[in-house]
Amino acid sequence: MDRPNVLLLYTDQQRWDALGAAGNELIQTPHLDALARQGALFEHAYVNAPVCMPSRQSMLSGLYPETVGTTCNGIEMPPDIPCLHHLLQPYGYHTANNGKLHFKNHSNRDHRLPHPAYGFDQLIISDEPGCYDDAYIKWVSQRAPDQVEACRCSTPPAWQGQPLVKEPRRAIEPYISRGPEELSHTAFVAEETIDYLRRHRDDRFFAIAGFYAPHAPLNPPARFVEWYRQADMPLPAMNPSENRYGLDDDAWRQVVAYYYALVSHVDDQVGRILRTLDELGLRERTLVIFTSDHGEHLGDHGQEGKGPPGYDSCARVPLLLSWPGVITPQRRAEIVEAVDLAPTVLDYCGVQVPPTLQGRSFRPLLEGRPYRERTSAYIAYHIPYGASWRAVRTHDWFYAVAAAGDELLFDLRRDPRQLHNLAADAPYADALSTMRRELIARWFDVETQSLRRTAAY
């Protein structure tokens, strides 16, 4: 069979609604919108852990975070777990990751030292935009040595070496990038991906473009900030008591505008990658996937970034699949999980899905064939020997519970912005009981499996 190439465009910390095709009339994402019109857009795609490391490891392995053993940041990917690229290689696929991967901790190591390949044929790694002397900074220094310092961003709080930037900024603090647009981390990922496509145009490939944006720092190039009128930006969904940063409405609107500008910059570079596919005659032979490793609160409930799965904003992500002539244009309202992506790719590539994978292929759904729809999305966050949250999200309800006993219950039909916690309200006792049962049922789905049974006894 003629197996497709696979190109995964993978952003970091992008909300499901930070996309024009998702119904956002303010954000400008023309290239991604065009990609959505050509293929399938999922309106209810959820990651299984709303922080970077467990989400990325889970998505690429097809295993829930609990099975991988990584349930929060700071736990490295076990080297013996096969991932999507491992399963494709025996079928002639050349594999690459350009940009962010985040299988390995990066706050406590020297980025000049070789990084484990994790089975990729090509790994050009840069997990943060200019914090360290990594592949990105080397790329900038080769092109414009005098711009290296301008392209650096704030030193992360967890960094254990000497500070690389003298004036640290809060994650919630917007500012214009000091470096040239063409030397941004986003441009670096696109340039390396384009170079890869040109060098491997005659190969069958699986390639990841690992963008760091729109993750903080909120430092887009000036050109994209000019696309947005801050007064038009929506305000976050929060109750009066939740504004923990004390920002006024204008400040929150600026945060949203700069975040949207980062997304637009990614879209601009995605356009370059897609044009290269067309120029090389690869578009008709390539399954293109666009998604993110988790969402972004963007001020909702007074929070920024990501964290425990209390709300849609950090767990719901965009998901687009496009393969001209194979995937027909469609919008899907069914719930899918990030763990479903690996088996779906294998399905399209004509590769057996190992029974050990915990996700399920949604290719039948896109082709109108029988498909067992998920009743809910399962989302978890657990710090070993520390805080723990688990949540389930159906079409009508969102329920989350912490190990400490705190519960959240939202009626999404009446309260889509999740502002009114009904867990303690007597009229909703039946709904609370139903969602508790749903969480227990899903918990059995994700528990770590023991060795496979080989006989009756």
C-alpha positions in Angstrom: 0.0 0.0 0.0 1.0 3.6 -0.4 1.6 4.6 3.2 1.4 8.4 3.8 4.0 10.7 5.2 3.0 12.1 8.6 3.7 15.7 9.7 2.7 16.6 13.2 2.5 20.3 13.9 2.7 20.4 17.7 2.3 23.7 19.7 2.6 24.2 23.4 -0.1 25.6 25.6 -2.7 26.5 22.9 -6.3 26.7 24.0 -8.9 24.9 21.8 -10.6 28.2 21.0 -7.3 30.1 20.0 -8.1 29.3 16.4 -10.3 31.1 13.9 -11.8 27.8 12.6 -13.0 27.0 16.1 -15.3 30.0 16.0 -12.9 32.7 17.3 -13.7 35.7 15.2 -10.9 37.9 16.7 -7.8 35.7 16.3 -6.1 35.6 12.9 -5.0 32.1 11.9 -5.6 31.9 8.1 -3.3 29.0 7.3 -4.6 26.8 10.1 -8.2 27.8 9.2 -7.5 26.7 5.6 -6.1 23.4 6.9 -9.3 22.9 8.9 -11.5 23.5 5.9 -9.6 20.9 4.0 -9.9 18.1 6.6 -11.4 17.3 10.0 -11.7 19.6 12.9 -12.4 18.1 16.3 -14.4 20.4 18.6 -13.9 18.3 21.8 -10.3 17.1 21.9 -8.7 16.7 25.3 -5.3 15.9 26.6 -5.0 13.4 29.4 -2.7 15.4 31.5 -2.8 19.3 31.2 1.0 19.8 31.6 3.9 19.3 29.1 5.8 16.2 30.0 3.1 13.7 30.8 0.9 15.0 28.0 3.6 14.6 25.3 4.8 11.3 26.6 1.2 10.0 26.7 0.3 11.2 23.3 3.3 9.8 21.5 3.1 6.4 23.3 -0.6 5.9 23.1 -0.6 5.1 26.8 -2.2 7.0 29.7 0.2 9.0 31.9 -0.4 6.6 34.8 0.8 3.7 32.6 3.9 5.6 31.3 4.7 6.6 34.9 4.8 10.3 34.2 1.9 12.2 35.8 3.5 15.7 36.2 6.5 17.7 35.0 9.9 16.7 36.2 9.6 12.9 35.4 11.6 11.8 32.4 10.3 9.5 29.7 11.3 5.9 30.4 13.6 4.9 27.5 12.1 1.5 27.1 8.6 2.6 26.2 7.9 2.3 22.4 6.4 5.4 20.8 4.8 6.2 17.5 8.0 6.8 15.7 9.4 3.4 16.9 6.3 1.6 15.6 6.6 3.3 12.2 10.3 2.8 11.6 10.0 -0.9 10.6 7.7 0.2 7.8 10.3 2.4 6.2 9.6 5.7 8.0 12.5 8.1 8.6 11.6 9.9 11.8 12.4 13.4 13.2 11.6 15.8 15.9 12.6 19.5 15.3 12.1 21.8 18.3 10.4 20.9 21.5 10.1 17.3 22.7 10.3 17.5 26.5 10.9 13.9 27.2 13.9 14.8 29.4 14.1 17.4 32.1 15.8 20.6 30.9 16.1 22.8 34.0 19.0 20.9 35.5 21.3 20.0 32.6 24.0 21.5 30.3 22.3 21.9 27.0 25.6 21.7 25.1 25.8 18.0 26.0 24.2 15.4 23.7 20.5 14.7 24.2 19.3 11.0 24.2 17.8 10.3 20.7 14.8 8.5 22.1 14.7 6.5 18.9 14.4 9.4 16.5 16.5 9.3 13.3 16.9 13.1 13.6 16.5 15.0 16.9 17.2 18.7 16.8 16.1 19.6 20.3 15.2 23.0 21.9 12.7 22.7 24.7 12.6 26.4 25.6 13.0 29.6 23.5 16.5 31.0 24.2 16.8 30.1 27.9 19.9 27.9 27.4 22.8 27.4 25.0 20.9 24.8 23.0 20.3 24.1 19.3 18.2 27.2 18.9 20.8 29.6 20.3 23.4 27.9 18.2 21.2 28.4 15.1 20.8 32.1 15.9 24.6 32.5 16.5 25.3 30.9 13.0 23.0 33.4 11.3 23.4 36.6 13.4 25.9 36.4 16.2 25.1 40.0 17.3 21.5 39.0 17.9 22.0 36.1 20.3 21.3 38.2 23.5 18.3 39.8 21.9 16.8 36.3 21.2 17.2 35.1 24.7 14.2 35.1 27.0 13.8 35.1 30.8 15.8 32.5 32.8 13.2 29.9 34.0 12.7 29.9 37.8 13.9 26.2 38.0 17.1 26.8 36.1 20.1 25.7 38.3 22.9 27.5 36.5 23.9 31.1 36.3 21.1 33.5 35.2 21.2 34.0 31.5 18.9 37.1 31.5 19.4 39.9 34.0 15.8 41.1 34.0 13.4 38.2 34.6 9.7 38.7 33.7 6.6 37.1 35.0 4.8 34.6 32.8 1.8 36.9 32.8 3.8 40.0 31.7 3.5 40.8 27.9 6.4 42.4 26.0 7.6 42.7 22.4 10.4 40.3 21.4 13.7 42.1 21.2 15.0 39.7 18.6 14.2 39.8 14.8 11.1 37.9 13.8 13.0 35.7 11.4 15.2 34.6 14.3 12.5 33.7 16.7 12.2 30.2 18.2 9.0 29.7 16.1 10.9 30.6 12.9 13.7 28.2 14.0 11.3 25.3 14.3 9.7 26.1 10.9 13.2 26.5 9.2 14.5 23.2 10.5 11.2 21.4 9.5 11.4 22.9 6.0 15.0 21.9 5.7 14.1 18.4 6.8 11.2 18.1 4.2 13.5 19.2 1.4 16.2 16.7 2.4 13.7 13.8 2.8 11.3 14.5 0.0 12.0 11.1 -1.5 11.7 9.3 1.9 8.6 8.1 3.7 8.8 10.2 6.9 7.2 10.9 10.3 8.2 14.4 11.4 7.3 16.6 14.3 7.5 20.4 14.3 7.7 21.1 18.0 6.7 24.7 18.4 7.1 26.3 21.9 4.7 29.1 21.3 2.2 30.2 22.4 3.6 29.2 25.8 4.9 32.1 27.9 6.9 34.3 27.7 4.3 36.5 26.1 6.8 38.0 23.7 5.5 38.0 20.1 7.2 39.9 17.3 5.9 43.4 16.9 4.3 42.8 13.5 1.7 40.3 15.0 0.9 42.5 18.0 -0.1 45.2 15.5 -2.8 42.8 14.2 -4.8 43.1 17.4 -6.7 46.0 18.9 -6.5 45.4 22.6 -9.8 47.0 23.4 -11.5 44.3 21.3 -10.1 41.4 23.3 -12.4 39.2 25.4 -12.0 39.3 29.2 -11.3 36.0 31.0 -14.0 34.0 32.7 -13.6 34.6 36.4 -15.6 35.3 39.5 -14.7 38.6 41.4 -12.8 36.7 44.1 -10.5 34.8 41.6 -8.4 37.7 40.2 -5.2 36.5 42.0 -2.9 38.7 39.9 -4.9 41.9 40.6 -4.9 42.9 36.9 -7.5 45.3 35.7 -9.5 44.7 32.5 -7.1 46.6 30.3 -4.2 44.5 31.5 -6.0 41.2 31.0 -7.0 42.3 27.5 -3.3 43.0 26.7 -2.4 39.5 27.9 -5.0 38.0 25.5 -3.8 40.2 22.6 -0.2 39.1 23.0 -1.2 35.5 23.4 -3.2 35.7 20.2 -0.2 37.4 18.5 2.0 34.4 19.4 -0.6 32.1 17.9 -0.7 34.2 14.7 3.1 34.0 14.5 2.9 30.2 14.7 0.2 30.2 12.0 2.4 32.3 9.8 5.3 29.8 10.1 2.9 26.9 9.6 1.9 28.5 6.3 5.6 28.4 5.3 5.8 24.7 6.1 2.5 23.9 4.2 3.7 25.9 1.2 6.9 23.8 1.2 4.8 20.6 1.2 3.0 21.9 -1.9 6.2 23.0 -3.7 7.7 19.6 -3.1 4.6 17.8 -4.4 4.2 16.1 -1.0 0.8 17.5 0.1 -1.3 14.7 -1.5 0.9 12.1 0.1 1.0 13.6 3.6 -1.2 13.2 6.6 -0.9 16.6 8.4 -2.0 16.8 12.1 -2.2 20.0 14.1 -2.7 19.9 17.9 -1.2 21.1 21.2 0.1 19.4 24.3 -2.4 21.3 26.6 -4.4 24.4 26.9 -3.9 27.8 28.6 -6.1 29.4 31.3 -5.4 32.9 29.9 -6.9 34.5 33.0 -9.8 32.2 33.3 -10.5 31.8 37.1 -7.6 34.2 37.6 -5.1 31.6 36.5 -2.4 31.6 33.8 -0.6 28.7 32.2 -1.7 25.2 33.0 -2.1 22.9 36.0 -4.6 20.7 37.8 -7.6 19.8 35.5 -10.3 21.9 37.1 -11.5 23.6 33.9 -11.7 23.1 30.1 -9.2 25.9 29.5 -6.1 23.9 30.3 -7.1 20.5 29.0 -9.1 21.2 25.8 -7.0 21.6 22.7 -7.3 22.2 19.0 -7.1 19.1 16.8 -7.0 19.1 13.0 -6.3 16.3 10.5 -5.9 16.8 6.8 -5.0 14.3 4.0 -6.4 15.5 0.7 -8.5 12.9 -1.1 -8.6 10.7 2.0 -10.1 12.7 4.9 -13.1 14.6 3.7 -13.9 18.1 5.2 -15.9 17.7 8.4 -16.4 19.0 11.9 -16.7 16.4 14.7 -18.4 17.0 18.0 -17.4 13.6 19.5 -15.0 13.5 22.4 -11.5 12.3 21.6 -8.4 12.1 23.7 -4.8 12.7 23.0 -4.1 9.1 23.7 -6.2 8.2 20.6 -3.8 10.0 18.2 -1.1 7.3 18.0 -3.4 4.4 17.1 -5.2 6.7 14.6 -1.9 7.5 12.9 -0.9 3.8 12.8 -4.3 3.0 11.4 -3.9 5.5 8.5 -0.3 4.2 7.9 -1.4 0.6 7.6 0.4 -0.5 10.7 -1.0 -2.9 13.3 -2.0 -1.2 16.5 -0.4 -3.1 19.4 -3.0 -4.3 21.9 -0.9 -2.7 24.7 -1.9 0.8 23.4 -4.7 2.3 25.5 -6.0 4.8 22.9 -8.5 3.9 20.2 -8.3 4.9 16.5 -10.9 7.4 15.4 -10.3 6.7 11.7 -13.6 4.8 11.5 -15.4 7.9 12.8 -14.0 10.0 10.0 -15.0 7.5 7.4 -18.6 6.9 8.6 -17.9 3.3 9.8 -18.9 1.8 13.2 -17.1 3.6 16.0 -17.5 3.2 19.8 -17.8 6.8 20.9 -16.2 7.9 24.2 -18.6 8.8 27.0 -16.1 11.2 28.5 -12.6 12.5 28.5 -10.3 11.5 31.3 -7.8 14.1 32.7 -5.4 13.7 35.5 -2.6 15.5 37.3 -0.6 13.9 40.1 2.6 14.9 41.8 4.1 11.7 43.4 3.5 11.9 47.2 1.9 15.3 46.6 -1.1 17.0 45.1 -3.5 14.9 42.9 -6.5 15.7 40.8 -8.6 13.6 38.5 -11.4 14.8 36.2 -13.9 13.6 33.6 -15.6 15.8 31.0 -18.8 14.7 29.2 -20.6 16.8 26.8 -22.9 18.1 29.5 -20.8 18.0 32.7 -17.3 18.6 34.0 -16.4 16.9 37.3 -13.0 17.1 39.1 -11.9 15.8 42.5 -8.6 16.4 44.4 -7.0 13.9 46.8 -7.6 16.5 49.5 -11.3 16.0 48.9 -12.2 19.2 47.0 -14.8 18.6 44.3 -15.9 20.7 41.3 -19.1 20.1 39.3 -20.1 22.3 36.4 -23.3 22.1 34.3 -21.9 22.9 30.9 -25.3 23.4 29.3 -26.1 26.3 31.6 -22.6 27.4 32.6 -20.2 26.8 29.7 -17.6 29.2 31.3 -17.6 27.1 34.4 -18.2 29.8 36.9 -20.6 28.1 39.3 -19.4 25.0 41.2 -22.5 22.9 42.0 -20.8 20.0 43.9 -22.2 21.1 47.2 -25.7 22.0 45.9 -28.4 19.5 47.0 -30.4 19.7 43.7 -27.4 18.4 41.8 -26.8 15.4 44.1 -27.8 12.9 41.4 -25.6 14.6 38.8 -22.7 14.5 41.2 -23.3 10.8 41.9 -23.4 10.1 38.1 -20.1 11.9 37.4 -18.4 10.2 40.4 -19.4 6.8 38.8 -18.1 8.0 35.5 -14.7 8.9 37.0 -14.5 5.5 38.7 -15.3 3.7 35.4 -12.7 5.7 33.5 -10.1 5.1 36.2 -10.3 1.4 35.4 -9.6 2.3 31.7 -6.3 4.0 32.6 -4.9 1.9 35.4 -1.4 0.4 34.7 -1.8 -3.0 33.1 0.2 -6.0 34.5 2.0 -8.6 32.3 -0.2 -10.1 29.6 -2.0 -13.3 30.6 -0.7 -16.2 28.5 -2.8 -19.2 29.7 -5.7 -20.1 32.0 -3.3 -21.1 34.8 
